[in-house]
Each structure stands twice: as structure tokens, then as C-alpha cells.
């Protein structure tokens, strides 16, 4: 009877996890033994100048001062799915008075033949496009921040962008400017409105950074555009590497950058990555790269360290005060057979780099329980069979753990009463 009650509770929590609800309090009833919340902190943040700066800005926004806060979160398939990162995004933007900030960078994953997050959609004729991922060694393309490209293999296509989709935001996103990252000759293609009611008030190009910017007269949530090649020969080329939805409202912009199979090596193949990153001045940069780096027989910790170090230095070159959260990958299985011991080596590297650069660590590996813990999470229906990825409920728990650690550090850094802001988040999303 007890086993049946637990199964029913897990099922209810899985359904509940589909919405943006804080479920960690109730999940402890059945899963508390496999979550080590002692480690659910931002290690070293107390002594980090960058995190003091970030939380001061966040606190100022919370108090009603108009500010724009830019957050980037980079990783692999966990971030491409944008389940737990979207949950954190919604928590943060709705805790402030400014809930209409821009959506940020997204990508038309469906056009590239892979899974798209549920919270937005970019549709076209999928048969006319081909995808190229930087994480696939046989693929070649000119990639930017997103690490993925969708190339048009036809004379033209109509794509339709919806800033809000199945997982509808509590406060829907709107935009009055579209920044279309594309590798193409600006004179070799045209972009026109797909509907007579839509007007483009201006289009500007920046070939060096690989984008064009489309201005709109009004703030909208959906737009359609026709992409047409002016040159009908085989030499004509148009490849989308990202879409950014912008507006003029203050608030938090949280861009998640993720590609299935991504590693530091694959992002290192993106020739326009740093040029496009220079368009921004991130206030918080969350690095969740490592699961695929570790999924090799001969893992080299020093190579991993060098890649990681280079990314941190590049971010700091753009904004020396940027808070950088280094996240330790989750425990996983190698080829679905063996607990991956390489993650512990990554854990050591990540903590050393955080101390070196004055940044913080969110050690999810320790929170899960360390080596072999993914099997226990799988037994509790929080991970899928590969014991690398999570179920919807598992990602929801992960999102709640991350926001709890972030909010707790925010309260601590700014001298707020413990759990006061966290309770506000719970009340907003109940």
C-alpha cells in the first residue's frame, strides 16, 4: 500500500512539474534521501566581488529601479531542452516588478532537425532546411554563439516566430526588434514581411558579427517573414545561426545556449562565438559544459581545464565584473553501463578554477550524491534510462534546487531575511 501511495505521489508531482510550480518542498517527502541539500549553495560566492555586484543589481531591480540584467546559460542537451533553465528564467523575471524584459537569444531547432524547447516556436518548411551542429564532428559550418546552424536549401521559405508557445509564460514575451544571426551575403537575399499587416521599419546588417536587425513599429509576440535568395544559382547561401527577440523594456533577459552533444571542443569550433558575445555585457554567465567532455574513454583533465579557463577569461574580457557560475555536471553513466568517474575529476578542476578567478560553483554532482547517484535518481523516476538525462520531474527538481541556491545567496549577500525572497517565489508560482 505504501509503495502504491509513493507511485501515485510521484505521478502527481510529474504532472505538477509541467507547470512553473516550486515542487522541492513536496518532493522531499519521497526523494529527500537522495538529495544532499547541504551542498546546494553557491560555493565561494561570499568572497566574490563579481557576485556581490550581480546581486546588488538584482536587488536594485527587485526594489523597482529600471535596469536591464543580462544572463547567459550555456551547455549541452540539458540546456537545449530548456526545461530547468526556463524554470529558473521564469522565477527570476516574475519576482521583480519588471516582467516584460526581452526573451533573448533563441534558435529554430526544428528547422535544423532536432528538438525545440516548448516555450517558443520558429516554424518553416522543415524539408527545405538542413541542420549542422558543432558537436557533430562530420558537420562543417560557420557557427556563432548558438553552436548550431540551419541552412536553407531552397530559393525561399516563410518562417513564423512565436515568442510564447505551449509552456506559456506567466507574463507573455513581446518584441519590437528581431536580430537574425545569419551567415550570408547581405546583397544575396531579402527579408520581407509574410503578412500585409506586418511592417518592417528598418533592416540593418553587420556582416562582421553575422547578423541583420529588423525593426518593427509596434511591440508584438508573433511575426512571419519571407527569406528569399536573390541569386538563384547554387552559390546562393543562407544559414541561420540564431534569433534574438528584443524590446525596450527593463528587466531580466535570460538566454540559454545549448546543443545536443555539445562540449568545450565543439564550442571552440564556433568561429563567430566571441565576436557575437561582444554584442552583450553579461551580468551573470552560467557554464554547464562537461557531461559530453567526460563521456570519453581517455578524459584529459588538463585539456578540460584549459578550455574552461579560456572561456572564463573571454567572458571577463567583455565584462570584468561579470558573475560566472561554474556548475559541476550531474553524475552520469558511461555508455549506459558504468558510473562515469571522470565527473569527479571535473569537479576538482571546476572548484580550482572558481577559486582562481574569484567566481562561484554550484556543485550539482555533490547535491545528487556523487559517483553512482544517477542510478538512485533513475530508480526514483527522476532520470531516464541513459542515466544522463532527467525526466520532466527531475528537471523540475533541478530547477528548484538552482533557484533555491541562487535566492539564498542573494538574501545572504544583500542582508535580506533568510527565505523571504524564496517564499515570494513560492507564492507567485503556487
N, C-alpha and C positions, 0 to 999 in steps of 0.2 A: 504493500500500500504506500509506504514511504517513497519507494522508487518511482511509483506512478505519479505521486504528487510533485516530485522533483522534475520529472519529464514534462509534466504539464506546466510547471513554473518556467522551465527553460523555454518551452514553446511560446508561452505568453511573452516572455522577455524578448524573444527573437522578433515577434510581431511588433512589440513596442519599440524595438530598436530601429525599425524602418523610419520612424519619425525622429525629429530632433528633441528627444527627451533624455534627461540625465538619469541613467539607469544604474549607476555604480552603487548607490545605496542599497537598492534591492538585489543587485547581482551578488553582493557579499553573502547573502543568505545561502546561496548554493555554490558559489565559486570562491569564497573568501580564502579558503585554504591554499589555493594555487596562485594567489596574487600577493606578492610581498610588498605591501604599501609603504614599508619603511624606506624603500628606495625610490618612491615616487616623488622625487624632488628635482630641482634644478641645481645639481651639484656645482659648487664654486660660484654661483650667481651672487652670493653675499659680498664677495670681494671683487666683482666685475664692474668696472666703470661703465662699460657698454650696456649692461643690463640695468644699471641704475638710470642711465639716460633713457633707455627704452620704456621702462616702467613709469618714469616721470612723464613722458609724452602720452602714454596710455592713460595715466591718471588724469592728466590735463584734459584729454578728450572726454573722459568719463564725467568730469566736472562741468562740461558744457562749452569748453573752448574749441573753436573751429580749428581742426588740424587734419592733415592727411597723413595717415600711417601706412607704410608700405611693407607688407610681409610676403616673403617668398618661401616656399616649401618644396624642396627638390628631392627626388628619389626614383624608385622603380615602379613595379606594378602596384604596390600598395598605394602609391600616390596617384598613378594613372587612374585607378578606380575612384579616387577622390571620395571615399566614404568617411573615414575617420578625419581626414583633413577638412572635409566640408563641414563636419560636425563642429570642429574647432572654429572654423570660419564663421559659422552662424552664431555660435556662442559669443564670440568677440564682437561682431558687428552689432548685435542686438543688446549688448549690455551698456552701450553708450547712447546718448541722445541722437547720434548721427548714424542712421541706419541706411542711408541712401548712397554710401560711397560706391566707387566703381567696382565692377566684378573682377577686373584684372585680366591676366593672360589665360587664354583657353586654347584648345586645339580641336579641329574636326576629325577626331579619331575614327569615326565611322567611314569617312572618305578614304582613310588610309587602311581600311580593312581590319580594324581592331576595336576593342570595347571602349565605349564612350561613357563618361560619368552620367548619372541620371539627372543631375541638376540643371543641365543646359543641353541644347541640341544645335548642331550645324548640319543641315541635310543638303544633299545634292544627288545626282545620279551616280551611285557608287561604281557602276560599271565603267564610268569614264575616268576614274581616278586610280592611281596606284600608290601604295604606301611604301615608305622607306624608313627603317628605324636605324638609328645609330648603334643600337645594341645588337644588330644582326651583322655579323662580320662580312657577309657577301653583299650587303647593301652599300651603295655609294650615293651620296647626295651632298648638297651644301646645307648643313643644318645650322640652326641657331639655338636660342635658349631652350626650346621645347625638346630638342633631340629627336625629332621626328618630322617627316615631310610627306605631303600628299601632292602628287604631280598629276596635272590634267592631261589626259591622253586623247583629247578631242578638240574640236575648234572652239567650243563654248559649253558652258554649263551655268545653271542657276543654282546658287546656294542660298539657303534661308537660315538665318540665325535667330534663335530664341534664347534670350538670357535666362529664362526660367523654364523648367521642364517638369518632369514627373515628381521629383523631390522638390516641391515648391518652397521657396524661401518664405520665412515669416514676413519679411518685407521684400517684395519683388525687386529685382535689379532692373535698372534702366540705363540707357547710354545715349549720348548725343555725338559720339565720335567713335569711329572704328579704325583701329590701327591694324592693318593687314600685313603681316610679315610674309613676304614672298620673294622667291628668287626668280627674277625675270627681267627682261629689258623693258623699262617703263614705256618705251615707244612701241613695244611689240604687242601690247594688249590694252584692252579698255575695260573699265568697270562702270557699269551703268545701273540705275535702279531697276528692280524687277517689277515694280508696280508703279502705276501713274501717280498714286497718292504720295509716293516717297520722292523726296528731292535731296540731291547731294549739293550742298552749298560750296563745296570745295574739295579738291583732291590734291595732295602734295606727295612728293616722292623723296626718299632718302636712299639711294642705291647702296651707299657705303654700309649702312646698317640693315639693308634688305627689308624695307617696309614702305608702304604707302598709307597715308592717313586720310580718311574720308570724314568730312564734317557734315552734320545734319542740322536742320533748323530747329528741331524740337527734340525733347528727350523721349525716347521710345523704348520698348522692350523687345521688339521684333523687327527684323529688316531682311529684305531679299535683294540680291544683287546678281547681275549677269556678268560673268567673266568671259570675255571674248578675245581670242587671239587675232590680232590684225594681220599677222603673217600666217598664211595657211600652209606653208611648207613644213616639212618635218623638223626644220631648225627651230621653229617657234617653241618656246618653253615657258611653262608657268608652274611653279611649285609653291604651295602654301606651307609655311613653317610655323605659323602661329596666328592667333587672332586675339586682339585686346579690345575689350569693351570699356570705354572711358566716359566719364561725365565730370561735371564741375562741382560736385557736392563734396563736402568734407566727410571724413570717416575712414574706415579701415578697408584697404584693398589687400586681399589675401590670394595670391596666385600660387597654385600648385602646379609643379612641373614634374611630370612622371612619365616614364616609358617602360613598358614591359621588358624585363631583362636588362634594364639599364645598370651600368656600373660607372666607376670613375673613368675607366678606359673608354667607354662609349661616349660619355660627355666630352672627353678630351678630343674626340673626333669632330666636334661641332665647331667649325671654323668661325662662325659668327656669334658664338656664345658670349664672349666677353664684350664684343662691340655692342651687342644688344643689351647686355646687362648695364652698360654705361648709360642707357636711357633712364635708368632709375637710380634712386638713392635709398636702398632698403634700410628700414629701421630694425627689422628682425629677419634673419635668414636661417631657416631650419634645414639642416642637412640630414637626410635619411637615406644615405647611399651606403651599401655594404653587403646586403644579402646576396646579390649576384657576384660581387667581388669574392665572397667567401666560398661560393659554390664551385670551387675548382679543387683538383687533387693537390696541386702544389701551390698553395697560397703563400704569397710573399708579403709579410707584414711591413717591410720597409718600402716596398713599392706602393702599398696602400697608404702608408704614412705620407709619402712624397706627393701623391695625388691629392690627398686630403689637405695637406699643408698648402699646396699651390692654390686650391680653391679658396681657402680661408684668406690667404694673402691677397688674392684678386678681389674678394669682397671688401676687404679692409682698404684696398687702394681706391675703391669707388666711394666708400663711406667709412672713414676710420672709426667712427663711433657706432657702427652697426653692431647690434647684438647678434651673436651667432650661436645657435643652439645645435650642439653636436648630439645626435641621437644614436645610441647603440642599437644595432639591428636586433630583431627578435630571434630567439632560439629557433632553429630550423633543422630539418633533416637533409642529409646529402643523398641525392638520388632516391629519396623516399625510403632509405634503408638504415642510415646511420645518423645519430646526432652529430651535428657539424661542430667540431672542436675549434674551427677557425674563428668562430664568433668571439670566443674568449680572447683570442689574440687581437682582434679588432677592438674589443673593449679596452684593453690595455693601451693601445695606440690612441684611441679617442680621448681617454682621460688625460693622457700625457699632453696631447695637442691642446686640449681645453685649458690646462694649467699654463702651458707655454704662451698662449695667445690671450689669456685673460677672459675666456669665454665660459660657457656653461654646458653641462651634459645632462641629458635625460636618458637614463640607463634602463631602457625597456628590457634588455636581456636580464638584468638583475631583478626587475619587477616581476618578470614571468617566472623566475626561479632558476635561471641559469641552464646549464647543459642538460638536455633531455626534457626540459619543461614543456616543449611543444607537444609531446605525447600526452601529457596530462591535460593540456588545453584542448587537444583533439578529443580526448576521452569525454570532456565536458561540453562537446559540440561548439567550442569557440574557435576551432581551426578546422580546415578542410583536410582531406586525406593526404595531401602532399606534405602537410605539417610545415608549410612555408607561409601559406596564406590563411586568412581568417574568414570565418563566417560573418554574416551581417551583424550578429550579436557580438562576435569577437571584436570586430572593428569598432562597434559602438562603445564597448568597454574600453578599448584602446583610446578612443577619442575623449572619453570621460576622464581617464587617467591623465592624459596630457593636459587637458584644460584645468584639472584639479591642481596639478603641479604648477602650471603657469599662474593661475589665480592666487594660489597660496604664496608664491614668490612675490607676486605683485603686492599683495597685502603686507607681506613682511618688509619689502623694500620701501614702501611708502608709509609705513606705520599705521596701516588700517587695522581694524579689529579682525582677528583671525576668523575665517569662514563667512565674513559679512558679504563679500562680493560673490563668493561661491553660492551662498544662499540666494542671492539675487538672480544668478543664472538659473538655479533650480526653479525659482518661482516663475521666471519668464518662460521657461520651456516645459512647464509641467502639463 
